[in-house]
Amino acid sequence: MVKKPAILLAEDEEALGNIIAESLETSGFAITHVTDGRQALQMLQDGSFALALLDVMMPGMDGFTVAQQLRLTNKQIPLIFLTSKTMPHDVVAGFESGGNDYVKKPFSMLELVARIKALLGNNRLQQNIAQQPVVSIGLYNFDWIKQQLTYTTELRQLTARESEILWLLYQNNKTLLTKQQLLNTIWGDDNFFNARTLDVFITRLRKLLKKDPQVQIINIRGAGYKLVW
């Protein structure tokens, strides 16, 4: 029998949490539901979950803080925020805290399941190629597991999303990746909201890579991006 992926759901609205949990269990996941941020962090620290769904506004500890604390010891587990906070600065704050995806309430269960499967698939791929965690991008060294970018002795800690985007561009270096490919691979959806978020992260990555002028993320207008050096 295939083991069901174990997912921790941290949602303080118990009725909503029960609906989400039941729907995800029907989709083939094993769900543990908690209603408190501190309890969620404690349970996630044992490393037994494949993915976590974190409500942002929770008692005890908010979802962003849970992610920040967890990322101190575990940078691999995929984290999805479930929230009604959808302003651009909220989205950026979510990714900077260590989140891999950001799902706006209200959402469809089909969308949530698709995003979960996309992240679990990417996570398995990363585990399969973990024997090469550090790669060179021009004069930079990129450790995609630790989510760190190093230039000579200067080290910059990337967010989970920045690391995912840079890793995908690296794997396809000198090859054009369309926006749809990037969005569907990383977010599981190429909607306008995600497209704008991608543009923000591309801008941030360009700033991080600017010390080596040979390294460029080229924008082919109306087509997509490619990483060259």
RORO-855376 format. One line per 10 residues: for each residue y negated, z, x negated of N, C-alpha, C, CB. Coordinates in Angstrom, 1 decimal. Glycine has a CB too. Layout:
BEGIN
Y Z X Y Z X Y Z X Y Z X  ...
% end
This chain:
BEGIN
1.2 0.0 -0.8 0.0 0.0 0.0 -1.2 0.0 -0.9 0.0 1.2 1.0  -2.2 -0.9 -0.5 -3.5 -0.9 -1.3 -4.3 0.3 -1.0 -4.2 -2.2 -1.0  -4.8 0.9 -2.1 -5.6 2.1 -1.9 -7.0 1.7 -1.4 -5.7 2.9 -3.2  -7.5 2.4 -0.3 -8.8 2.1 0.2 -9.9 2.6 -0.7 -8.9 2.7 1.6  -10.9 1.8 -0.9 -12.1 2.3 -1.7 -12.7 3.5 -1.1 -13.1 1.2 -1.9  -12.9 4.6 -1.9 -13.5 5.8 -1.4 -15.0 5.7 -1.5 -12.9 7.0 -2.3  -15.6 6.0 -0.4 -17.1 5.9 -0.3 -17.6 7.2 0.2 -17.5 4.7 0.6  -18.7 7.7 -0.5 -19.4 8.9 0.0 -20.6 8.5 0.8 -19.8 9.9 -1.2  -20.7 8.9 2.0 -21.8 8.7 2.9 -22.6 9.9 3.1 -21.3 8.1 4.3  -23.9 9.9 2.6 -24.8 11.1 2.7 -25.8 10.7 3.8 -25.4 11.4 1.4
-25.7 11.2 5.0 -26.6 10.9 6.1 -26.7 12.1 6.9 -26.0 9.7 7.0  -28.0 12.6 7.0 -28.2 13.9 7.7 -28.2 13.8 9.2 -29.5 14.5 7.2  -28.4 12.6 9.7 -28.3 12.5 11.2 -26.8 12.3 11.5 -29.1 11.2 11.7  -26.2 13.4 12.0 -24.8 13.5 12.1 -24.2 12.4 13.1 -24.4 14.9 12.6  -24.9 12.2 14.2 -24.4 11.2 15.1 -24.4 9.8 14.5 -25.2 11.1 16.4  -25.5 9.4 13.8 -25.6 8.1 13.1 -24.5 8.1 12.0 -27.0 7.9 12.5  -24.4 9.2 11.3 -23.4 9.2 10.2 -22.0 9.0 10.7 -23.5 10.5 9.5  -21.7 9.6 11.8 -20.3 9.4 12.4 -20.1 7.9 12.8 -20.1 10.3 13.6  -21.1 7.3 13.4 -21.0 5.9 13.8 -20.7 5.0 12.5 -22.2 5.4 14.5  -21.5 5.2 11.5 -21.4 4.5 10.3 -20.0 4.7 9.7 -22.5 4.8 9.2
-19.6 6.0 9.6 -18.3 6.3 9.0 -17.1 5.6 9.7 -18.1 7.8 9.0  -17.2 5.7 11.1 -16.1 5.1 11.9 -16.0 3.6 11.7 -16.3 5.4 13.4  -17.2 3.0 11.6 -17.3 1.5 11.5 -16.7 1.1 10.1 -18.7 1.0 11.6  -17.1 1.8 9.1 -16.6 1.5 7.7 -15.1 1.8 7.5 -17.4 2.3 6.7  -14.6 2.8 8.2 -13.2 3.1 8.1 -12.4 1.9 8.8 -12.9 4.4 8.8  -13.0 1.4 9.9 -12.3 0.3 10.5 -12.3 -1.0 9.6 -13.1 -0.1 11.9  -13.3 -1.0 8.7 -13.4 -2.2 7.8 -12.6 -2.0 6.5 -14.9 -2.4 7.4  -11.9 -0.9 6.4 -11.0 -0.7 5.3 -11.4 0.2 4.2 -10.7 -2.0 4.7  -12.4 1.1 4.5 -12.9 2.0 3.5 -12.5 3.5 3.9 -14.4 1.9 3.3  -12.3 4.3 2.9 -12.1 5.7 3.1 -13.4 6.5 2.9 -11.0 6.3 2.1
-13.9 7.0 4.0 -15.3 7.6 4.1 -15.2 9.1 4.1 -16.0 7.1 5.3  -16.1 9.7 3.2 -16.4 11.1 3.2 -17.8 11.3 3.6 -16.1 11.9 1.9  -18.1 12.0 4.7 -19.5 12.1 5.2 -20.0 13.5 5.0 -19.5 11.8 6.7  -21.2 13.6 4.3 -21.9 14.8 4.1 -23.3 14.7 4.7 -21.9 15.2 2.6  -24.0 15.8 5.0 -25.3 15.7 5.6 -26.4 16.4 4.7 -25.3 16.4 6.9  -26.1 16.7 3.5 -27.0 17.4 2.6 -27.0 16.7 1.2 -26.6 18.9 2.5  -28.2 16.6 0.6 -28.3 15.9 -0.7 -27.7 16.6 -1.8 -29.7 15.7 -1.0  -27.8 18.0 -1.8 -27.2 18.7 -2.9 -25.7 18.7 -2.8 -27.6 20.2 -2.8  -25.1 18.7 -1.6 -23.7 18.6 -1.5 -23.2 17.2 -1.9 -23.3 18.8 0.0  -24.0 16.2 -1.6 -23.7 14.8 -2.0 -23.6 14.7 -3.6 -24.7 13.8 -1.5
-24.6 15.3 -4.2 -24.6 15.2 -5.7 -23.5 15.9 -6.3 -25.9 15.8 -6.2  -23.1 17.1 -5.8 -22.0 17.9 -6.3 -20.7 17.1 -6.1 -21.9 19.2 -5.5  -20.5 16.4 -5.0 -19.3 15.7 -4.8 -19.2 14.4 -5.6 -19.1 15.3 -3.3  -20.3 13.8 -5.9 -20.3 12.6 -6.7 -20.1 12.8 -8.1 -21.7 11.9 -6.5  -20.3 14.0 -8.6 -20.2 14.3 -10.0 -18.8 14.4 -10.5 -20.9 15.6 -10.3  -17.8 14.4 -9.6 -16.4 14.4 -10.1 -15.8 13.0 -10.3 -15.6 15.1 -9.0  -16.6 12.0 -10.0 -16.2 10.6 -10.4 -15.1 10.0 -9.5 -15.8 10.6 -11.7  -14.8 10.6 -8.4 -13.7 10.1 -7.6 -14.1 9.0 -6.5 -13.1 11.3 -6.8  -15.4 8.7 -6.4 -15.9 7.8 -5.4 -16.2 6.4 -6.0 -17.1 8.3 -4.7  -15.9 5.3 -5.3 -16.1 4.0 -5.8 -17.6 3.6 -5.5 -15.2 3.0 -5.1
-18.2 4.2 -4.6 -19.6 3.8 -4.2 -20.2 4.9 -3.3 -19.6 2.4 -3.4  -21.5 5.0 -3.3 -22.2 6.0 -2.4 -23.3 5.4 -1.6 -22.7 7.2 -3.3  -23.3 5.8 -0.3 -24.4 5.4 0.6 -25.3 6.6 0.7 -23.9 4.9 1.9  -26.6 6.5 0.4 -27.5 7.7 0.4 -28.7 7.5 1.3 -28.0 8.0 -1.0  -28.8 8.3 2.3 -30.0 8.4 3.1 -31.1 8.9 2.2 -29.8 9.3 4.4  -32.3 8.4 2.4 -33.4 8.8 1.5 -33.9 10.2 1.9 -34.5 7.8 1.5  -34.2 10.4 3.2 -34.7 11.7 3.6 -33.6 12.6 4.1 -35.8 11.5 4.8  -33.2 13.6 3.2 -32.2 14.5 3.5 -32.6 15.9 3.2 -30.9 14.1 2.8  -32.0 16.9 3.8 -32.3 18.3 3.5 -31.7 18.6 2.1 -31.9 19.3 4.6  -32.2 19.6 1.5 -31.6 20.1 0.2 -32.1 19.2 -1.0 -30.1 20.0 0.3
-31.9 17.9 -0.9 -32.3 17.0 -2.0 -32.4 15.6 -1.4 -31.3 17.1 -3.2  -33.5 14.9 -1.6 -33.6 13.6 -1.1 -32.8 12.6 -1.9 -35.1 13.1 -1.1  -32.5 11.4 -1.3 -31.6 10.4 -1.9 -32.1 9.9 -3.2 -31.5 9.3 -0.9  -33.4 9.7 -3.4 -33.9 9.3 -4.7 -33.6 10.3 -5.8 -35.4 9.0 -4.6  -33.8 11.6 -5.5 -33.5 12.6 -6.5 -32.0 12.7 -6.8 -34.0 14.0 -6.0  -31.2 12.6 -5.7 -29.7 12.6 -5.9 -29.4 11.5 -6.9 -28.9 12.3 -4.6  -29.9 10.3 -6.7 -29.6 9.1 -7.7 -30.1 9.4 -9.1 -30.3 7.9 -7.1  -31.3 10.0 -9.2 -31.9 10.3 -10.5 -31.0 11.3 -11.3 -33.3 10.8 -10.4  -30.6 12.3 -10.6 -29.7 13.3 -11.2 -28.3 12.8 -11.6 -29.6 14.5 -10.3  -27.8 12.0 -10.7 -26.5 11.4 -10.9 -26.5 10.4 -12.1 -25.9 10.7 -9.7
-27.5 9.7 -12.2 -27.6 8.7 -13.3 -27.7 9.3 -14.7 -28.8 7.8 -13.1  -27.9 10.6 -14.8 -27.9 11.3 -16.1 -26.5 11.3 -16.6 -28.5 12.7 -15.9  -25.5 11.3 -15.8 -24.1 11.4 -16.2 -23.2 10.2 -15.8 -23.5 12.7 -15.7  -23.7 9.5 -14.8 -22.8 8.4 -14.3 -23.7 7.2 -14.0 -22.1 8.8 -13.0  -23.7 6.2 -14.8 -24.5 5.0 -14.6 -23.7 3.9 -14.0 -25.1 4.5 -16.0  -22.4 4.0 -13.7 -21.6 2.9 -13.2 -21.5 2.9 -11.7 -20.3 3.0 -13.8  -21.4 4.0 -11.0 -21.1 4.0 -9.6 -22.2 3.3 -8.9 -20.9 5.4 -9.1  -21.9 2.3 -8.0 -22.9 1.6 -7.2 -23.5 2.6 -6.2 -22.4 0.4 -6.5  -24.9 2.5 -6.0 -25.6 3.4 -5.0 -26.4 2.5 -4.1 -26.5 4.4 -5.7  -26.2 2.7 -2.8 -27.0 2.0 -1.8 -27.8 3.0 -1.0 -26.0 1.1 -0.8
-29.1 2.8 -0.9 -30.0 3.6 -0.1 -30.0 3.1 1.3 -31.4 3.7 -0.7  -29.9 4.0 2.3 -30.1 3.7 3.7 -31.4 4.4 4.2 -28.8 4.1 4.6  -32.4 3.6 4.6 -33.6 4.2 4.8 -34.5 3.4 5.8 -34.3 4.5 3.6  -35.4 4.1 6.4 -36.5 3.4 7.2 -37.8 3.2 6.4 -36.8 4.2 8.5  -37.8 3.7 5.1 -38.9 3.6 4.2 -38.9 2.2 3.6 -39.0 4.7 3.2  -39.7 1.3 4.0 -39.6 -0.1 3.6 -40.9 -0.7 2.9 -39.3 -1.0 4.8  -41.8 0.2 2.6 -43.0 -0.3 1.9 -42.6 -0.7 0.5 -44.1 0.8 1.8  -43.2 -1.7 -0.1 -42.8 -2.2 -1.5 -42.7 -1.1 -2.5 -43.8 -3.2 -2.0  -43.6 -0.1 -2.5 -43.5 1.0 -3.5 -42.3 1.9 -3.3 -44.8 1.8 -3.5  -41.9 2.0 -2.0 -40.7 2.7 -1.7 -39.4 2.0 -2.3 -40.5 3.0 -0.2
-39.4 0.7 -2.1 -38.3 -0.1 -2.6 -38.2 0.0 -4.1 -38.4 -1.6 -2.1  -39.3 -0.1 -4.8 -39.3 -0.1 -6.2 -38.9 1.3 -6.7 -40.7 -0.4 -6.8  -39.4 2.4 -6.0 -39.0 3.7 -6.3 -37.5 3.9 -6.2 -39.8 4.7 -5.5  -36.9 3.3 -5.2 -35.5 3.4 -5.0 -34.7 2.8 -6.2 -35.1 2.7 -3.7  -35.1 1.6 -6.6 -34.4 1.0 -7.7 -34.7 1.7 -9.0 -34.9 -0.5 -7.8  -35.9 2.2 -9.2 -36.2 3.0 -10.4 -35.4 4.3 -10.5 -37.7 3.3 -10.5  -35.1 4.8 -9.4 -34.3 6.1 -9.4 -32.8 5.8 -9.7 -34.4 6.8 -8.1  -32.4 4.6 -9.7 -31.0 4.3 -10.1 -30.2 3.6 -9.0 -30.3 5.5 -10.5  -30.9 3.2 -7.9 -30.1 2.5 -6.8 -29.8 1.1 -7.2 -31.0 2.6 -5.6  -28.7 0.6 -6.6 -28.3 -0.8 -6.8 -28.7 -1.7 -5.6 -26.8 -0.9 -7.0
-28.9 -1.1 -4.4 -29.3 -1.8 -3.2 -30.1 -0.9 -2.3 -28.1 -2.4 -2.5  -30.8 -1.5 -1.4 -31.7 -0.8 -0.5 -31.6 -1.5 0.9 -33.2 -0.9 -1.0  -31.0 -0.8 1.8 -30.8 -1.3 3.2 -31.7 -0.7 4.2 -29.3 -1.1 3.6  -32.4 -1.5 4.9 -33.4 -1.0 5.9 -32.8 -0.6 7.2 -34.5 -2.0 6.1  -33.1 0.5 7.7 -32.7 0.9 9.1 -33.7 0.3 10.1 -32.7 2.4 9.2  -33.2 -0.2 11.2 -31.8 -0.3 11.6 -31.2 -1.5 10.9 -31.7 -0.4 13.1  -29.9 -1.4 10.7 -29.2 -2.5 10.0 -27.9 -2.8 10.8 -28.9 -2.1 8.5  -27.3 -4.0 10.6 -26.1 -4.3 11.2 -24.9 -3.9 10.3 -26.0 -5.9 11.5  -23.8 -3.5 10.9 -22.7 -3.0 10.1 -22.1 -4.2 9.3 -21.6 -2.4 11.0  -22.2 -5.4 9.8 -21.7 -6.6 9.1 -22.5 -6.7 7.8 -21.8 -7.8 10.0
-23.8 -6.5 7.9 -24.6 -6.6 6.7 -24.2 -5.6 5.7 -26.1 -6.6 7.0  -24.1 -4.3 6.1 -23.8 -3.2 5.2 -22.4 -3.4 4.6 -23.8 -1.9 6.0  -21.4 -3.9 5.3 -20.1 -4.1 4.8 -20.2 -5.2 3.7 -19.1 -4.5 5.9  -21.0 -6.3 4.0 -21.1 -7.4 3.0 -21.7 -6.9 1.7 -21.9 -8.5 3.6  -22.7 -6.0 1.8 -23.4 -5.5 0.6 -22.5 -4.6 -0.2 -24.7 -4.7 1.0  -21.7 -3.8 0.5 -20.7 -2.9 -0.1 -19.7 -3.7 -0.9 -20.0 -2.0 0.9  -19.2 -4.7 -0.3 -18.1 -5.6 -0.9 -18.7 -6.3 -2.1 -17.6 -6.6 0.1  -20.0 -6.7 -2.0 -20.6 -7.4 -3.1 -20.7 -6.5 -4.3 -22.0 -8.0 -2.7  -21.2 -5.2 -4.1 -21.3 -4.3 -5.2 -20.0 -3.9 -5.8 -22.1 -3.1 -4.7  -19.0 -3.6 -4.9 -17.7 -3.2 -5.4 -17.1 -4.4 -6.3 -16.7 -2.9 -4.3
-17.3 -5.6 -5.8 -16.8 -6.7 -6.6 -17.5 -6.8 -7.9 -17.0 -8.0 -5.8  -18.8 -6.7 -8.0 -19.5 -6.7 -9.3 -19.1 -5.6 -10.2 -21.0 -6.7 -9.0  -18.8 -4.4 -9.6 -18.5 -3.2 -10.4 -17.1 -3.5 -11.0 -18.4 -2.0 -9.5  -16.2 -4.1 -10.3 -14.8 -4.4 -10.9 -15.0 -5.4 -12.0 -13.9 -4.9 -9.8  -15.8 -6.4 -11.9 -16.1 -7.3 -12.9 -16.6 -6.7 -14.2 -17.0 -8.5 -12.4  -17.5 -5.8 -14.0 -18.1 -5.1 -15.1 -17.1 -4.2 -15.8 -19.3 -4.2 -14.7  -16.2 -3.6 -15.1 -15.2 -2.8 -15.7 -14.2 -3.6 -16.5 -14.4 -2.0 -14.6  -13.9 -4.8 -16.0 -13.0 -5.7 -16.7 -13.5 -6.2 -18.0 -12.6 -6.9 -15.8  -14.8 -6.3 -18.2 -15.3 -6.8 -19.4 -16.1 -5.7 -20.2 -16.3 -8.0 -19.2  -15.7 -4.5 -20.0 -16.4 -3.4 -20.6 -16.1 -3.3 -22.1 -15.9 -2.1 -20.0
-15.2 -4.1 -22.6 -15.0 -4.1 -24.1 -16.1 -4.7 -24.9 -13.7 -4.8 -24.4  -17.1 -5.3 -24.2 -18.2 -5.9 -24.9 -19.5 -5.3 -24.2 -18.2 -7.4 -24.9  -19.8 -4.0 -24.3 -20.9 -3.5 -23.6 -22.3 -3.8 -24.1 -20.8 -2.0 -23.5  -22.3 -4.2 -25.5 -23.6 -4.5 -26.1 -23.7 -5.9 -26.5 -23.9 -3.5 -27.3  -24.7 -6.7 -26.0 -24.9 -8.1 -26.4 -26.3 -8.3 -26.9 -24.6 -9.0 -25.1  -26.4 -9.4 -27.6 -27.7 -9.7 -28.2 -28.4 -10.8 -27.4 -27.5 -10.3 -29.7  -29.7 -10.5 -27.2 -30.6 -11.5 -26.5 -31.8 -11.6 -27.4 -31.1 -11.0 -25.0  -31.8 -12.7 -28.2 -32.8 -12.8 -29.2 -32.7 -11.7 -30.2 -34.2 -13.0 -28.6  -33.9 -11.0 -30.4 -33.9 -9.8 -31.3 -33.6 -8.5 -30.5 -35.3 -9.7 -31.9  -33.3 -8.6 -29.3 -32.9 -7.4 -28.5 -31.4 -7.2 -28.5 -33.5 -7.6 -27.1
-31.0 -5.9 -28.3 -29.7 -5.6 -28.0 -29.7 -5.0 -26.6 -29.1 -4.5 -29.0  -28.8 -5.5 -25.8 -28.7 -5.1 -24.4 -27.4 -4.4 -24.1 -28.9 -6.3 -23.5  -27.4 -3.1 -23.8 -26.2 -2.4 -23.4 -26.2 -2.3 -21.9 -26.2 -1.0 -24.1  -25.5 -3.2 -21.2 -25.5 -3.3 -19.8 -24.8 -2.1 -19.1 -25.0 -4.6 -19.3  -23.9 -1.4 -19.8 -23.2 -0.3 -19.2 -24.2 0.9 -19.2 -22.0 0.1 -20.0  -24.9 1.2 -20.3 -25.8 2.3 -20.4 -27.2 1.9 -19.8 -26.0 2.8 -21.8  -27.3 0.6 -19.5 -28.6 0.0 -18.9 -29.8 0.3 -19.9 -28.9 0.7 -17.6  -29.5 -0.1 -21.2 -30.5 0.1 -22.2 -30.8 -1.2 -22.9 -30.1 1.2 -23.2  -32.1 -1.4 -23.2 -32.6 -2.5 -24.0 -33.3 -2.0 -25.2 -33.6 -3.4 -23.1  -32.8 -2.5 -26.4 -33.3 -2.0 -27.7 -33.9 -3.1 -28.5 -32.2 -1.3 -28.5
-35.1 -2.9 -29.0 -35.8 -3.8 -29.9 -36.1 -3.0 -31.2 -37.1 -4.4 -29.2  -35.5 -3.4 -32.3 -35.5 -2.7 -33.5 -35.1 -1.2 -33.2 -36.9 -2.7 -34.2  -36.1 -0.3 -33.3 -35.8 1.1 -33.0 -36.3 1.6 -31.7 -36.4 2.0 -34.1  -36.9 0.7 -30.9 -37.5 1.0 -29.6 -36.5 0.8 -28.5 -38.8 0.2 -29.4  -36.2 1.9 -27.8 -35.2 1.8 -26.7 -35.9 2.0 -25.4 -34.1 2.9 -26.9  -35.6 1.1 -24.5 -36.1 1.2 -23.1 -34.9 1.3 -22.1 -37.0 -0.1 -22.7  -35.1 2.3 -21.2 -34.0 2.5 -20.2 -34.4 1.6 -19.0 -34.0 4.0 -19.8  -33.4 0.8 -18.6 -33.6 -0.1 -17.5 -33.1 0.6 -16.2 -32.8 -1.4 -17.7  -33.6 0.1 -15.1 -33.1 0.6 -13.8 -31.8 -0.2 -13.6 -34.1 0.3 -12.6  -31.0 0.3 -12.6 -29.7 -0.3 -12.3 -29.9 -1.8 -11.9 -29.0 0.4 -11.2
-31.0 -2.1 -11.1 -31.2 -3.4 -10.6 -31.7 -4.3 -11.8 -32.2 -3.4 -9.5  -32.6 -3.8 -12.6 -33.0 -4.6 -13.8 -31.8 -5.0 -14.6 -34.1 -3.8 -14.6  -30.9 -4.0 -14.8 -29.8 -4.3 -15.7 -28.9 -5.4 -15.1 -29.0 -3.0 -15.9  -28.7 -5.3 -13.8 -27.8 -6.3 -13.1 -28.4 -7.7 -13.2 -27.6 -5.9 -11.6  -29.7 -7.8 -13.0 -30.3 -9.1 -13.0 -30.3 -9.7 -14.4 -31.8 -9.0 -12.5  -30.6 -8.9 -15.4 -30.6 -9.3 -16.8 -29.2 -9.7 -17.3 -31.1 -8.3 -17.7  -28.2 -8.9 -16.8 -26.8 -9.2 -17.2 -26.3 -10.6 -16.6 -25.9 -8.1 -16.7  -26.7 -10.8 -15.3 -26.4 -12.1 -14.7 -27.0 -13.3 -15.4 -26.7 -12.0 -13.2  -28.3 -13.1 -15.7 -29.0 -14.1 -16.5 -28.4 -14.4 -17.8 -30.5 -13.8 -16.6  -28.0 -13.3 -18.5 -27.4 -13.4 -19.8 -26.1 -14.2 -19.7 -27.1 -12.0 -20.4
-25.3 -13.8 -18.7 -24.0 -14.5 -18.6 -24.1 -16.0 -18.3 -23.2 -13.9 -17.4  -25.3 -16.4 -17.8 -25.5 -17.8 -17.5 -26.7 -18.3 -18.4 -25.8 -18.0 -16.0  -26.9 -17.8 -19.6 -28.0 -18.2 -20.4 -28.1 -19.7 -20.6 -28.0 -17.4 -21.8  -29.3 -20.2 -20.6 -29.7 -21.6 -20.8 -29.2 -22.4 -19.6 -29.1 -22.1 -22.0  -28.7 -21.8 -18.5 -28.3 -22.4 -17.3 -29.1 -22.0 -16.1 -26.8 -22.2 -17.0  -29.6 -22.9 -15.3 -30.4 -22.6 -14.2 -29.6 -21.8 -13.1 -31.1 -23.8 -13.6  -30.1 -20.7 -12.7 -29.5 -19.9 -11.6 -30.5 -20.1 -10.5 -29.2 -18.4 -12.0  -30.1 -20.5 -9.3 -31.0 -20.6 -8.2 -31.3 -19.2 -7.7 -30.4 -21.5 -7.1  -32.4 -19.1 -6.9 -32.7 -17.9 -6.3 -31.6 -17.4 -5.4 -34.1 -17.9 -5.6  -31.0 -18.4 -4.7 -29.9 -18.1 -3.7 -28.7 -17.5 -4.4 -29.5 -19.3 -2.9
-28.4 -18.0 -5.6 -27.3 -17.5 -6.4 -27.6 -16.1 -6.8 -27.0 -18.4 -7.6  -28.7 -15.8 -7.4 -29.1 -14.5 -7.8 -29.1 -13.5 -6.6 -30.5 -14.5 -8.5  -29.7 -13.9 -5.5 -29.8 -13.0 -4.4 -28.5 -12.7 -3.8 -30.8 -13.6 -3.4  -27.7 -13.7 -3.6 -26.4 -13.5 -2.9 -25.4 -12.8 -3.8 -25.8 -14.8 -2.6  -25.5 -13.0 -5.1 -24.6 -12.2 -6.1 -25.0 -10.8 -6.2 -24.7 -12.9 -7.5  -26.3 -10.5 -6.2 -26.7 -9.1 -6.5 -27.0 -8.3 -5.2 -28.0 -9.1 -7.3  -27.7 -9.0 -4.2 -28.0 -8.3 -3.0 -27.0 -8.6 -1.8 -29.4 -8.6 -2.6  -26.4 -9.7 -2.0 -25.5 -10.2 -0.9 -26.2 -10.8 0.3 -24.7 -9.0 -0.4  -27.5 -11.1 0.1 -28.3 -11.7 1.1 -29.6 -12.4 0.5 -28.8 -10.6 2.2  -29.9 -13.6 0.9 -31.1 -14.3 0.3 -32.3 -14.3 1.2 -30.7 -15.7 -0.1
-32.4 -13.2 2.0 -33.6 -13.1 2.9 -34.9 -13.0 2.2 -33.4 -12.0 3.9  -36.0 -13.1 2.9 -37.3 -13.1 2.3 -37.6 -11.8 1.6 -38.4 -13.4 3.4  -37.2 -10.7 2.2 -37.5 -9.4 1.7 -36.9 -9.2 0.3 -37.0 -8.3 2.6  -35.6 -9.7 0.2 -34.9 -9.6 -1.1 -35.5 -10.5 -2.1 -33.4 -9.8 -0.9  -35.9 -11.7 -1.7 -36.5 -12.7 -2.6 -37.8 -12.2 -3.2 -36.8 -14.0 -1.8  -38.6 -11.5 -2.4 -39.9 -10.9 -3.0 -39.5 -9.8 -4.0 -40.7 -10.3 -1.8  -38.5 -9.0 -3.7 -38.1 -8.0 -4.6 -37.6 -8.5 -5.9 -37.0 -7.1 -3.9  -36.8 -9.6 -5.8 -36.3 -10.3 -7.0 -37.5 -10.7 -7.9 -35.5 -11.5 -6.7  -38.5 -11.3 -7.3 -39.7 -11.7 -8.1 -40.3 -10.5 -8.8 -40.8 -12.4 -7.2  -40.4 -9.4 -8.2 -40.9 -8.2 -8.8 -40.1 -7.8 -10.1 -41.0 -7.0 -7.8
-38.8 -7.8 -9.9 -38.0 -7.4 -11.1 -38.0 -8.5 -12.2 -36.5 -7.2 -10.6  -38.1 -9.7 -11.9 -38.2 -10.8 -12.9 -39.5 -10.5 -13.7 -38.2 -12.2 -12.3  -40.6 -10.2 -13.0 -41.9 -9.9 -13.7 -41.7 -8.7 -14.7 -43.0 -9.7 -12.7  -41.0 -7.7 -14.2 -40.8 -6.5 -15.0 -39.9 -6.8 -16.2 -40.1 -5.4 -14.2  -38.9 -7.6 -16.0 -38.0 -8.0 -17.2 -38.8 -8.8 -18.2 -36.8 -8.7 -16.7  -39.6 -9.7 -17.8 -40.4 -10.5 -18.7 -41.3 -9.6 -19.6 -41.3 -11.5 -17.9  -41.9 -8.6 -19.0 -42.7 -7.7 -19.8 -41.9 -6.9 -20.8 -43.4 -6.7 -18.9  -40.6 -6.5 -20.4 -39.7 -5.8 -21.3 -39.3 -6.7 -22.5 -38.5 -5.3 -20.6  -39.2 -8.0 -22.3 -38.7 -8.9 -23.3 -39.8 -9.6 -24.1 -37.8 -9.9 -22.6  -41.0 -9.3 -23.9 -42.1 -10.1 -24.4 -42.3 -9.9 -26.0 -43.4 -9.7 -23.8
-41.7 -8.9 -26.6 -41.9 -8.7 -28.0 -41.2 -9.8 -28.9 -41.4 -7.3 -28.4  -40.2 -10.4 -28.3 -39.6 -11.6 -29.0 -40.0 -12.8 -28.2 -38.0 -11.5 -29.0  -41.0 -13.6 -28.8 -41.5 -14.8 -28.1 -40.5 -15.9 -27.8 -42.6 -15.4 -28.9  -39.3 -15.8 -28.5 -38.3 -16.8 -28.3 -37.5 -16.5 -27.0 -37.3 -16.8 -29.5  -37.6 -15.3 -26.5 -36.8 -14.9 -25.3 -37.7 -15.1 -24.1 -36.4 -13.4 -25.4  -37.3 -16.0 -23.2 -38.1 -16.3 -22.0 -37.2 -16.3 -20.8 -38.8 -17.6 -22.2  -37.7 -15.9 -19.7 -37.1 -16.1 -18.4 -38.0 -17.2 -17.7 -37.0 -14.8 -17.5  -37.4 -18.4 -17.7 -38.2 -19.6 -17.2 -38.0 -19.7 -15.7 -37.8 -20.8 -18.0  -39.1 -19.9 -15.1 -39.1 -20.1 -13.6 -39.2 -21.6 -13.4 -40.3 -19.4 -12.9  -38.2 -22.2 -12.8 -38.2 -23.6 -12.4 -38.7 -23.6 -10.9 -36.8 -24.3 -12.6
-39.9 -24.0 -10.7 -40.6 -23.8 -9.4 -39.7 -24.5 -8.3 -42.0 -24.4 -9.4  -39.4 -23.7 -7.3 -38.7 -24.1 -6.1 -37.2 -24.2 -6.4 -39.2 -25.5 -5.7  -36.7 -23.9 -7.6 -35.3 -24.0 -7.9 -34.7 -22.6 -8.3 -35.1 -25.0 -9.1  -35.2 -22.0 -9.4 -34.7 -20.7 -9.8 -35.1 -20.3 -11.1 -33.2 -20.8 -9.7  -34.3 -19.5 -11.8 -34.6 -19.0 -13.1 -33.5 -19.3 -14.2 -34.8 -17.5 -13.0  -33.9 -19.3 -15.4 -32.9 -19.3 -16.5 -33.4 -18.6 -17.7 -32.5 -20.8 -16.9  -32.5 -17.9 -18.4 -32.9 -17.1 -19.6 -32.6 -17.9 -20.8 -32.0 -15.7 -19.6  -33.5 -18.0 -21.7 -33.4 -18.8 -22.9 -33.9 -18.0 -24.1 -34.1 -20.2 -22.8  -33.3 -18.3 -25.3 -33.8 -17.7 -26.5 -33.4 -18.6 -27.7 -33.4 -16.3 -26.7
% end
